């Protein structure tokens, strides 16, 4: 029988039938992680599941389960599937031999396990710790275990509370969420002032508190940099998505004094992705938040200044100098500007929706929202990769996930690997040729009306959560007088710049004798990378590649005699 432990540290569970291997890995785990985690061990699947159920009964946290590929009473894959039903957030690793690696890779695809390790995992510094460090760091970011410090008291369906929760989650700031409808502690903290319209209430470790704070006020309190340190930089990057982060890392590592200005949180739209499975080098996939966290740490290592939340409102040109204006009237001067602003979700224009955004209706979907969907029936609008990734992730929490897809099939806009996962997930339903035509609710979403084109009929269904992924727009109106854009607002660059039909010359803004560099806009010294660029490939890896490549052309620009 398992004994109740008084320590509150999360658990690492090792399930391995070979006693010698079990003792070696257990020693390695305790040596590296013993200060932060409890290490528990089992020798069979049945014993491991009993251990997990006991931990669940005691409300203990389990961060990681490592299971042998072949246990005496069941397969390791079967064990991990059952473990997920007990602890949906747990990180899952499969211990295997070299001869079984193909089966382990198949398990990654079919069961979405997080990683596999080839036994004997020695030396641990090379073959065990690097993989586990990544898994545990990601778990810590996702799990948000209760912490002494930052606390947010709010209502699940408060748009203001959603904004605060989303800002903290996307900036990887640990906090404790206290729901006024569910938590006695929340009501105690509010005393007699439990008015939902005055929420959220944010309580900081120093004892101070803010009511309905702006993101900038929160950022200032928790130590994020909301203003740049200097007046002049070699490179100012506007936008903190994959392309902006890649440019920041490459620019700063190659000696450019670099500042990156982001309006919300590093990671951009990609940071909202629950799982990116086709990014090179991560066979088990990684979340957008994890990719952003890694990239931010890398950028800071090279002394990149990351300013957030801050909005860029204009770009100016004065000879060889460029200027960037911020919403607080700060102006940065620099040699080069890189526009990496990405895109924003296209709005769904149907009756009743505007007043329910953040109160059951969400554009995109962060990991934070998944926790509220336990046991519920949720709806996702869209049929591209982002929608598919969200559906697979949310299916781990929701009772059912229904995808409402306007097209004739998922294959029109979704990668094959995601279609396979959706088809293999029992609680995901796909309704093709179906659109949302109206949403209903007073203080929060209560139901939606959908139109099934195949049946030519409308249907109203109960719903508390609607997540929308229906394409994206660049929102570059503020750059109209600065750079050439296409009809949709995407920024032209390099050989794609429109030419005068009669003379063949580039636009009037282009005043130099040389041709523009590949990622250079119609304004010399103003470059563009990522989704906001006309003709870009809308993939995370492509954005990272463009951000890195832009730095090469920036160096050529700085070294050229023509600016």
N, C-alpha and C positions, 0 to 999 in steps of 0.2 A: 504494500500500500504506500502511496505517496504521502510524505509528511508535509504539512503546511509550513512554508517558510515565511519568516517575518520580513525578509529583505524585499524591497520593491523593485529590484533590478529586473529588467526584461530577461527572457530565457532564450538560450540557444539549445535546441534539441538535436542530438545526434542519435541516429538509429542505424546500427551496424551489427551484424551477427558475428563477424570475425572478431574475437576478443582482442587479439593483438593489434589489429587495425583500429578498433574502437579505442583502446587505451592510448595509442599514439596520437590520434586526432583529438581525443578529449584533452590530453596534456597540452597539445598545441593551442587548442581553443582557450583553455584556462590561462595559459601563459600570456597570450596576447590580449584577450578580451575579458579576463576575469574581474577586472576592476569595474567594468560597466555592465556586465551581463552575468547571469547564472548559467552554468553549463550543466545540462542534464543529458542522460544517456539511456538508451533502451536497446535491446538485442533482437526485437521482433516488431513487426507491424502492429500486432495486437497490443503489445506493451507500450509502444509509442503512442497509439491512439488513446489508450487509457490515461497516459501521462498528460496528453493535450486536453482531454476532457476534464481532468482534475484541475489543471491550470485555468481552464475556462470557468469552472465553477467558482474558483477563488478570485476571479477577475484579474488574473495575472496577464501580463503582456508577453507574447512570444514573437520574437523578431525573426528567427531563422530556424528552418528545419532542414537538416542534412540527412538524406536517407540512402542506404545502399541500394543499388540497382536490383539485386536479388536477395530479398529477405526470406527467412525460412517458411513464412506463412502467407506471403503475398509478394507481389512485385513492388519495387520501390516507387514506380510510377503510380500504381494503385494506391499506395499509402499516401503519397503526396496529394493525390486527388481528394482523398478523404480528409486529410489534414486541412486542405483549403476550405472545406465545408465548415470546419470548426473555427479556423482563424483565416478569414478571407484576405487579410492584409499581410500574412506571413510571407517571408521570402523563402523560396524553395530551391534547394540544390540537390542534384542527384550525384551520388558517388558511384563511379563505374570503372571498369577496366578499359584498356585501350581497345580491346576487341569489341566492346559494346558501345563505342562512341556514336555509331550511326543510330542506334536505338535511342540514345540520349538526345541526339539532335532531333529525332522524330518527336520525342516527348516535348521538347521546346516548342515545336510547331503545333502539336495537337493539344497539349495540356497547358501551354504557356508557362512551363516552369522557368525559373529565372536564370539558372546556369547549371553546368555539370562540371565535375572535377574528376580527374583521372587518378585513381589510387596508385601508389600509396601517398600521394600528395606531399612528397618530400623532395627537396627541402621545403618546409612550410613557407619560408620567406618568399619563395618563388612560385610555388604551386598551390598554395592555400590562401595565404593572407591577402594578396592583391584582389582576388575575386571576392572574398568575403568582405573586405573593406568597402568595396563598391556597393555590395548588396546591403550592408548594414547602414551605410550612409544614406542610401536611398530610402531604406525603411524608416530611419529616424526623421527624414524630411516628410515622408508621406503619413506616418502614423500619428504624428503630433501627440505624443503621450502627454498627460497633464504635467505642467511644469510650474514651478514656483516663479512667478514673474508676470509676464504680460498676460492679461486676461481680457476677453471680449464678452460682454453681456449683450445679447441681442435676441431677435426673433428670426426664425428660419426664413420667413417670408417678408422680411423687411429689406427693401432695395438698398437702403443705406448700410444695413448690417452686411448684406451681401457684398457691397463695394469694399467695405473694410476687410472682410474675411478673404475676399479674392486678392486684395492688395497684399496682405500679409502672407498668404499662401504662395503667391507667385514670386514674392521676394524671399522665400525660404526663411521666414521669421517664425520661430516656434511661439505658439500661443495656446492658451486654454480657452475653448469655446464654451460658454455657459448659456443655454437656451432658456429664455424666460418662461416658455410654456412647459418645460420638462424638468428643469433643475431647481431644486430648493435653494441651492447656494446662490443662484442668479437672483431669485426673489429676495433673499436675505440682503444681498448687496444693494439692491434697489430700494429696500425699505418700503415705504409707502408710495414711492414714485415709480411704480411699474407701468408707466405710460409707454406703449409700444412706439408712439410717434416721437418719443425723445431718445430712442435707441438708434445706434448702439452706444453703450458706455464702455470706454476702453480704460482699463486700469493698468498702470505701469509699475515696474518693480520698485521705483522710488516713492511709491505711495500716492503719486499724483494721478488724476483721471481727467479724461476729456469726453464730452458728450457730443455725439455726431461729428467727430473730427474729420477734416479733409485728409486726403492721402498725404499731402505735404506736411500737415501738422504731425501726423503719425511718424512720417519719415524723419522729421527733425528730432522728435523725441527719442526714437530708437537708434539714432546715429547714422542714418543713411545720408549720403552727400547730396544736398539739394542745390548747392551752388558750386560752380567751378572755382578752383584755387587761383588760377592765373587769368590774365587778359589775352594772352597770345599763345597759340599752339601751332605746331606743324600741321596737325590733322584734327579736324572736328568731325566726328561721326554722328549723324542724326539717325537714331534708331538703334535698338539693342536686340534685334532678332539674330538668327544664326549668321547672316551676312555681316551685320554690324559687329558682332562679337568676334567673328573670324578676322575681320579687318583690324579690330582693336588689338588682338593678340599679335598678328603679323606686323602691324605698323609699329607698335611699341617695342616688340622684340628686335626690330631692325633699326631702332634708334630714333623714331619719330615721337616727339612729345604729343601724346594722344589723349583726347577726352571724348567720351561717348555720352550722348544725351538721350535719355529714354523717358518717354512720357508716362509709362506705367511700371513695367518691371522687365528686367533682362529676360530674353527668351522670345519676346514677341508673340505672334500667333502660335508659333511652334511650341512655345512654352506651355500652351494649354493642352497639347496632345498627351493623352494618357499613356500611349505606347507607340514608339517608332520602331518598327521591326526590320526595316530594310536599310538601316544606316550601317555603313561598312564598319566591320570590326566588332559589332555587338550582336552576336547570334541570338541571344535571348531578348534583344531589343532593349530600349531604354526610354524612359519617359521624357517628354519635352522639358519638364522641370529639372530632371537630372542632367540633361544635356546643358541647360542654361547654367545650372549650379557649377558644373565642371568648367564651363567656358569662363564664367565670372572669376572663379578662383585662378584660372590660368592668366586671364587679363590682369588681375590685380598683382600677380607675381611679377609681371613686366611693367608695373607702375602705371597702368591705365587708370585715369580718373573716370569713374562711372557716376554720372549725375542723374538722379531719379528721385521723385517724379518731377519732370520738368518738360515743358512744351516749347518746341521751336516754332516761332511764328514768322520768321523771315530770313532770307539770305541776301546779302548785299555784296556788291563788287566794287572795289576801288583800286584800279590799277592791278598790280600783282597780288594784292591782299584781298582776302575774302572775309565777310562778316556773317555771324550767326546771331540772330536776335531771339531772346527767350521771353516767355510770357511775363516774367517779373521785371522786364525792361533791361536785364543784363545783356550786354553785347560782347560776344567773343570774336576776336580777330584771329585769322589763321592764314596759312599758305594754301591749304586745300580743304574742301568740304566733301565728305562722302555721304550721299543720300541713301540711307538703308532703312527707310521708314516702313517697309513692308505693306501689308494690306489689312483691312478691317472687314469683319463679317458683314455680308450684305443683309440688310434689314428685311424682315418678312412683313409685307404690307397687307394686313388683314384687320378687320374690325375687332376692337377690344384688346389689342396686344400691347399698345404703348404703355398703358398704366400698370401692366403686370410684369414688365421687364425687371428682373431681380426679385420678383415675388412669385416664382414658379416658372417664369419664362427666362431662358438664358441663351445668350449667343456664345457658342463654344461651350465648353464644360470643363471645369477644373476638377482635380482630384477631391477637393474639399466638398464639392456638391454630392459626390458619390455616397458619402457617409449618411446623408439625409435620405437616401433612396432605398434603404434597407427594407426589403419586403414589399416594395411598392411597384406599381405598374407605370413605367415611364415611356415617353415618346421622344424619338429623335427624328428631326427633319433633315434630309439630305442623303445623298448616295455616293459621295466621294470618300477618299481615304480617311479624312478627319472624322466623318460620321461613323465609318466602320470601326475605327480605333476606339471611339467613345462607346459604341455599342458593345464591343467585346469587353471593355473594362467595366462598364456599368453593369453588365450581366453578372458580375461577381457579387453584386450587392442587391440589385433589384429583383423582384419576383419575376417580372417579365420586362423585356425591352422590345418595343415595336418601332421599327424603322419605317418612316413614311417617305417613299421615294417617288419622285415625279416621273422618272424615266421608265423605259420598258424592261430594263434589267440592270443589275448592279455592275455587270461587266462593262457598261458604257463609260464608267468613270472611276471604278475601284480596282485596286490591285488584286491579282488572283489569290495571293496568300490570305488576304483579309476575307475574301468571299468564302474561301474554304473554312476559315475559322468560324465565320458567321453561320454557315450551313451546319457545322458540327456542334454549335452551341444551342442546346435545347430550349433555353428560355429567351432566345432572340427570334422575333417574328419580323418578316419583311413583307411590306405591302407595297407593291409596285403600282405605278400610275395613280398614285394617291397624293393629295395635297391637303394642307390645313387651310380652311377658308374662314374660320372665325375662332376666337378664344373667349372664354367666359370666366368671370370671377369678380368678386368685390374687392376684398383686401389681398387675395392671392388667387392663383390659378385654380379653378375648380373643374373645368371641362373644356374640351376642344371639339369643334365640328370639322369633320374631314370629308373630302369628296373623293369617291372611288370612281375614276373615269371608266374602268372596265365594266363596272355595274351601273354606271351613270346614276349614282345615288349618293345622298349625304347621310352622315351618321354622326351623332354626338356621343362622345365617350367621356367618362370621368378621367381626370388627369390632374396631378399635382405638380408634375415636372415636365417641361417641354424644352428640349435642347435643340438649337437651330444651327445647322452647318450647311448653308446654301450658297457657297461661293463668296468671293471677297472683292472689294474695291480698294483702290489706292488712296483716295482722299488727298490729292495733291493740289487742291485748289489754291492754296497759299503760295504755290510756286509758279503760278500762271505767268507772271511777268519776269521770271528768272530763267526757266528752261523750257524747251519744246516738249510737249506731251501729245500722246495720241488721243483719240476721241473718248477713251475711257479714263484718261488721266494717268496712264503709265508713261514713264519718262523715256524718251528716245536717248540713245547713246551710240557712239562710234559709227560704224557703217550703216546703222539703222536710221541715223538722222535724216530727216527729209531734205531733199535738195530742190532748188529752184528749177522748175521744168524747162525753162528756156536756156538758162546759163549752166545748169548742173552744179552750181555752187551751193554750199551749205547756207543755213539761215543767216539773217543779218547779225544775230547775236554772236556768230562765229567770226572773229576778226583776225584770226591768225592765218599765215600762209600754209602751215602744216595741216594735215588731216587730224581729226580728233583721235585720241587713243580709244581703244575698243570700249572701255567702260566710262568714257568721258562724255558728259552731257553736251548740249549746245552751248553751254557757258564754260569756257576754258577754266580749268582748276576746280570745277564742280563735277564730281564723279557720282556714279549711281551703281548699286549692286542689289541683288536679291529680287524678291517678288515685285517690287515697285518698278522694276526696269521693264520696258517694252520688250517682249520676246523672251523673257526669262522662263526657265523651266521651274515650275512651282513644286520644288522638292527641297527638303532640308539640306541634303548633301550638295545640291546645286547652289543654294544660297551660301553655304560655307565656302564652296569653291570660288564663287564670284567675289566674296569678301576678301579672301586671301589673294586672289588674282589682282583685284583692284589696287592693292598696295604696290604690286610690281609696276603698274602703270603710273601710280602716283610718284614713285621714285623717278621714273623716266620724265615725268612732267617737271618735277623739281630740279632735275639735272639738265633740262633742256634750256636753251636760250630764249625760247618763245613762250611767254606766259600771257 
